[in-house]
Amino acid sequence: MHTPTSRTAVAALTAAALLGAAACSTPDEDDTPGITDDTVTIGTHQPLTGPAAAGYSTISAATAAYFAYVNDNGGIHGRDIEYVVKDDAYDPAQTQTAVRELVTEDEVFAIVNGLGTPTHSAVLDYLDEQEVPDLFVSSGALTWNQPGVYPNTFAFNADYVTEGAALAQYAVDQHPGALICVLGQDDDYGEGILEGVEMVVGGNGLAEIQTYSTSNQDVTAQIGAMMEAGCEVNVLGTINGFTALAVGTAAELDWFPQWYVSSSGGDYPTLVGYLGEDVAPLVLQGMVSVNYLPFSPDDEWVELFRRINDEYNDGAPFTGNTVFGMSVGYLFAEALAAAGADPTRESLVAAVESGDLVGNGIVPLAYSEDDHAAYRSVGITVVNEGVQDYAGPVYSVGAGRVTAVEAQPVPLENDGIPQPPQGDGSDE
């Protein structure tokens, strides 16, 4: 929170002191951007258009639907959550414009779930300088977990190194001796997946490594090189659109290897939208991915989110993006409830760092003062006859090791609406 330091304010304070006045007319130091008696205004940048739109534009709509559900049920500490979504077209230059508007014009309380590694990297320093809480970044880059450098920034996705290592470990366990290859985006995303895979198989353990750029929607050369190398398991650090391109291109070449895909590019319903209902079940049968959120069709969180989607999101298609967006919304609502009846930016950050938030994942949250990562464990999902569900172990990744652990799913309570901690002084 910024304390006014203009010449006028300083002069007023000085004059009051000299005159020995009992009180001075300074601005209200408790005035927090984005907070009124009735509302909390937050913002985000999302690819509503551009190369990533088809894969991710539905996330913010799902988050907004969850907030509408919360607002209809009394809000958090009696305040409605207002969610301002700006389109950045997955273009870092547009992200800078959008986020500056959110901070200076919309005066948001926090930025929540800004999406993309290249895009959010473009505003990271700005948000730090403005001391705006930068919560639950929608990217698995390690950049967001630097509490000593960016004390107000927190990740949401499991980091890409964790995902790559988990995928590689499952591949080694399921297909001993198979030739493993990697196709990744030419940025921190692809590099993180590659780093995780090499953690398991070693620096010389890959038969082929290929990259792609989102500006070139043709991966024929990359897929051709992997096919020529005899790859049997392909680990993909790809966004959904390029997952579909990779799998579809391979099918056109009559090549059907095993596909192991990061969570950011492995949502089966979204891939069906790209590939078509006739093609997708054939080419995606057996596709392996990772996740850390409720996913199973009969999960109680999934059932709640389906109801919210039907009522508050115009019955939009229900996908992994829907669960992701609503899970982000739930975590923010939980943090806001824990931030107190009169929240400040400082109390919001403290609530996340407290270690008391539980979220709704299948594994524990990792947040603390020294760790701004969300999830350090992921579960394995497999597509079988058109259904994507957890079907393998849960892996924890840390200190250069991959360890199988037990899932610890968070139970649904209070119809999915976080409650203020007991004894926080709330009148609710």
N, C-alpha and C positions, 0 to 999 in steps of 0.2 A: 504494500500500500504506500502510495506516495504522499508525503506531507507537503502542503503548499510552501514554496520558498521564494515567491515573487517579491520584488521590491516593495510592492504595495503592502503585502502581508507583513514583511519585516518592519516596514515603517509604522504600520498600525500597532504591532507588538511593542515597538520601542516607545512610541508615544504613550501607550497605555501604561507602560512601566514608569515612565517619567512622571506621569500625572498621578500615579498611585491609585489608578482606578481599580475597583473591586473586580471587574471582569472586562475582557476585551472581546471585540466582535471579530474573531478570526473564523475562517471556514471550519465546518464541522470535520474534525479529524477522524470521525468514525464513518465518514462517507466512503463506501466501498463501491468501485465500479461494478455495474451490472446487478446490484442488489437494491431492491425496494422492499417495502413492507409485504408486498404481495407476489413479487416475481424474482426469479434469478435468470439472468440472460447470459447464455453461453454461445459460443460459435465454433464453426469448423470449416475447413476447406476440403472439398471432395471433387472427384472427377465426374461431374454430371454429364460432361461431354468429353470428346477426345478419345485417345486410344485405349484408355482404361475404363471408359464409361460402361461398356456392356458388361464388364466383369464386376464393377464395384459401385455403380451409381445407386443401387438399391440399399446400400448399407445405411446411409443417413436417413432415408425414408423409414427404415425399420426403427432406428433410434428415435426419430420423431414420434413414431406411433407408440413406442413404449412410454415416452414422456407424456403423451396425451392421456394414456391410461393412468399414469401416476397422478396427473393433474386432476383427472375426473374422480380420483379417490383421495382428494385432500392435499395433494402435493407433498413437499418435504418441509417440515416445520411451517406448514400453512402457506408455503409459497409455490406458485406454479413455475415450472421450468420452461423457459422460452429458448428455443434452439434455432439459431440463425445459421443457415447453410449457404456457403458461397461456392460457386463453381470455379475451379481453377484449371479444368481441362487437362489435368495431369501435366501442367506446364509450370516449371518453377517461377518464371517471371510473373505469371498470373497468380500464383500462390502468394507471392510477395504483396501484390496489390490487394488481393482478397483479405489477407490477414491484417494488413495495415488498416483497412476499412473496418474490420471487426473490432480492432483495438481502439482506434481513434474516433470513429463515427458511431459505431454501435455500442462502444464502451462495454464490451463483454467482461464478465467476471472471470472467465477462463476460456481457453481453447481446448476442445475435447475431441480426440480421435481424428486429428488431421491426418489425411491419408497419403502415403507414398514416401519412399526413401528420398528420391531426388527432390521432390516437391517440398517436403517438410524440412529437409536440410537447408533449404533456401530461407527459412524464417526462424530457424533455431536461435541464432544470435539475437535477432530482433526481439523475440519474445523474452529472452533472458534479460536483455537490456531494459525492457519495459516491466520486468518482474511480474509477468502474467503467468499464472499456472498453466502449464502445458501438459495436459493430462492424456494418458492412454493413447499414445501415437500409434496409428494404424500402419505399422511396419515392424519388421523383425530385425532391423539394423541395430548393431550394438551401440550406435551413436547416442541413443536416448538414455542409456544407462551410464551417465557420467555425473553423479551427484555432486562431485567436487567442482565440476565445470559448469554444469547446467542444473542447479539445485531445484528448479521448479518443473523439470521435464521428467516424465515417466512413460515407459513403454506399455503397450498392451499385448501385442502379439508375443508368442514365444519367439526368441531370437532365431535367426536363420541358421546360426551355427548349431544350435540345439536341434533344429528340425533336420538339418543335413546329417548330423551324426546319428540321430534316431532312425532315419530312413536307411542309412548305410548299414547300421547294425542289424536291422530287420532283414535287409537284403542278404547280408553275410550269413545270418542264421537260417534263412529260408532257401538260399541258393548258394551253397558252399562252392567256391571255385568259379562262379559265374563271372564273366567279363562285365565290369561295372563302368558306366560312362556318365558324364554330367553335361547337361545343357543349362546354362544360366544367363540371366539378364546381365548386361555389361555394366553393373554398378555394385553397390554394397550388397544388394539382394543376392545376386548370383555368386559374388565372392564369399558371402557368408555360408551359403549352401555348400559350396566347394570346400571351404575350410572344414565344415562339419564332416563331410564325407571323407576327406583326407585324414581326419582325426582317427577314423576307424580303419581305413584300408591303407593308409600311408601315402606319402607323396608320390610314390611310383606305382601305386596300386590301381590306377585308372587306365583303361584302354584308350579313352578319348575324352577330351574336354572341349566343348564348344560354347560360344556365347552368341547372343543376339541383341539387337537394339530395337526399342519399341518404335523407332521411326521407320523401320523396314519390315513390313509385314510379309516377309518371305523367308522361310527357314529351310528351303529345299537344300541349299548347300550344306547347312549344318547337319540335317538329318541324313543326307547322303554320305557325309564323312563318318558319322556314327555307324551307319549301316555297313560301310566298307570296313570299319574297324572290327566288326563282328560283335558289337555291343549286345549283351543279353539282358542287362538291367540298366535302364536309363533313369537317372535321378534328375528331376527337373526343378530348377529354381526359376519358374516362369509364372507370370500372371495368367489368369484364366484364359484370356484370348490367345496367348501364345502356347499354352498347354494344348488347346484345341488345334492350333496350327501344326504343332509338332506331331501330335497323334494322328491328325488327319492326313498330313503329308506322308507320314510313314505308311499309313494304310493304302494310300494311292500308289506307293512303291511296293505294295504287297509285303510289307515288313511289319511283324507283330511281336516286338520285344515286350518285356515286363516294364511297366511304367510306375515309377515311384515319385510322387509329386508333393511339393510343399503345400502347406495349408492355404497359402495365398493364391494357389493356382489349381487346387485339387477339389473344388466344390462340384460334386457330380451334377446336381440340377442345373447349375450355371453352364457347365460344359455341354449338357444336353441341349441347352438353348443355342449354343454355337454349332454343334455337330448335327443336330436333328434327332428326333426320337427313333428313327429307323437305324441310324448309323451308330449313335452313342453306345447303346447296350452291347454292340458287337465289339467295338474297338476299345471300350473302357472296362470290359469285364476283367476283374482281377486287379484293377488299378489300386495301388497302395498310396495312402496319404497319411497325414498326421493331424491331430487336433487336440485341443485342451479344453474345449467347451462342451456343454451338453449336446448330444448329437443323435442319439438313438431315437427312432420314431416313437417309442413308447415312454421316453423320458418325461418326467413331470414338468421340467422346465420347457421342453419342446412343446408339450401340450399347451402350457400357458401361453407361450409365444405364438402358437398357431391361433389361439383365440384372440389374442391382441391383434395379430395381423389381419384376421378376418374383420374385426370390428373397427380398427383404427387405421388400417393401411389399405383400405379399399380392396381387400381380398387379393393383394398382389401375390405373385408366385412365392411360395415358401421355400427358401433355399438356405444353405449354410450362411449366406450373407445376412439373411433375416435374423438368424440366431446370433451371429456376430454383432450386428447393430444393436439388437435388444440387450445383449449381454454387456456391451459397452454402456448403454443407458443405465442398466441396473447398477453397474459399478460406480458410475458417477453419482447416481442417487444415493448409494450407500455412503460414498465419501461426503456428500453434502449433508446427509443426516448426521454424520459423525463430526462435521465441522462446527456444529453448535447452532443454537437458535438465532444468533446474530453472526453469521459467518463472515470471515475476512479471507482474503487470499492466503494469508499466512496460516490461518486455522485449517483451510482446505488442504494445503500442502502437508501440514502436520498430520492431518487425519490419514492421508495416504501413507505417510512415512511411519505411522504408529505401529503398523503390523497387525492392526485389529480388523482390517477389511478382509472379507472372505470371498467376495465375488460369487460366481456361480459355476466355476469350472469343475473339471473332474480331478484336478490336482490343486494343491494349495497355492495361494498367491505368495510371491517372494518379497513384496515391498518392505523396505525398512529405510532407516536414515542412510545407510551405506549401500543400499541396493535398490535401484529404481527399475529393475526388471520385474515383469509380471509373472510369467510362467517359465520355470526351468525344467519342467517335465512335460512330455507329450504322449498321447496314446496313438496307437496305430489303427487306422481305418482301412477297410477293404470294400470294394464294390463287388457285389455278388447278385447277379440277376436283377440289376437295376436298383438295388438298395445299397446305400453306403452306410456302414455302421462300424462301430468299434469291433475289431476281430483279432486283435493281437495284444502284445504286452504294452505296458506303460514304461517309458524310458526316462530316466533322469540323467542329465548331462552336466558335468562339472569337473573341474580340475583335470581336463583331458580324458575323462573316462565316461563311459556309457553304462548305466546300471539299471536293471529291471526293478521296478518298484510297484507297490500296490496303488491302484486308483483310489482317490479319496473324494468322491463326488459330493458337492455341497447340496444338502437337501433344500427343497423349496419351502419357504416360510412366509406367512402373512400375505399370501397371494402375490408374492414377488414384489412387494413394496417395502423398501428398507425402513426400519424404524430408528428413531434417535436412540443412542445408547442410554441406558438407565442412569439417572443421576447427572444428566448433562444440563439440567436447569430448564429444560423445555417445559412449557405448560401443556403440551399435547399429551 
